Amino acid sequence: MLAAGQSYRKAKETIKTALGVSISHGTIHQDVQVVGEHLKKWDGETGLDSTGTRVVPLLIVEVDGVILKTPAPA
């Protein structure tokens, strides 16, 4: 989302400042390309892929200030 509203270099600095995570602008660019290809195969209205299932590689839920992460599928 950051890369959609600003340059990859600015997104890199924002991530570093907000999260303390170092990531290159090139990696952000590559990740945006991968996500874009993934999103192209989803049905925008239902959020389902062509098989009728929805696969989420990482789900983060915040409940009352506590962040819960699901483990990645094996």
N, C-alpha and C positions, 0 to 999 in steps of 0.2 A: 504494500500500500504506500509505503514511503516513496518508492521509486516511481510511482505513478504521478506524484505531485511535485517531485523535485529530481535533480540529477542523481545519478548513481553515486557520485562522489559526495554529494550533500547527504544522501541517505546513509552512506557509510559513516559520516561524521555524527549524524543524529543517533544512529545505533550505538556508536562508541560512547557518546555523551549520556544517553538515556540508560543504556544497559551495561556499559563497560565491556562490551564485546567487540573485539577487533575482527573485521571482515573486509575484504577488499571490494572495491567498486566493481571489479571484474566478476567476482563471485556473485554479487548481487545481480549483475546483468545476466549471468548464466542461469541463476535461479528464476529470474523473471521469465526467461525464455522457456524453461522447463514447465513452469506453472502455466504459461500461456498455451503451450501445446496440450497440456493436461485439460485445461478448461475448455478448449475447443471441442472436445469430444463429449462434453456434458450437455444435457438438455437444460437450458436456462430456466424453463418453467417448473420442472419437477426436481432438478438437482440430481437426476439419475443419469448414469452412463448408459450406453447402448445395451447393457446386459440387464438393466433394471435394478442394479445394486449401487449402493453408494459406499465408496471406500475412502476413509479419512486416515491419512498416514499419521497424523498427530492431532489429538483433540485436547484442548486445554479449556477447563471450566473453572470459573471463579465463583465461589459461593461464600458470601459473608467475609470477603477479604482473604480467603484461603484458596490457593491455586492448586488444582488437582490435575495431574497429567496421566493419561492412559498410556500404557506401554505400547510400543510399536508392535504390530502384528509379526508373528514369527514366520 
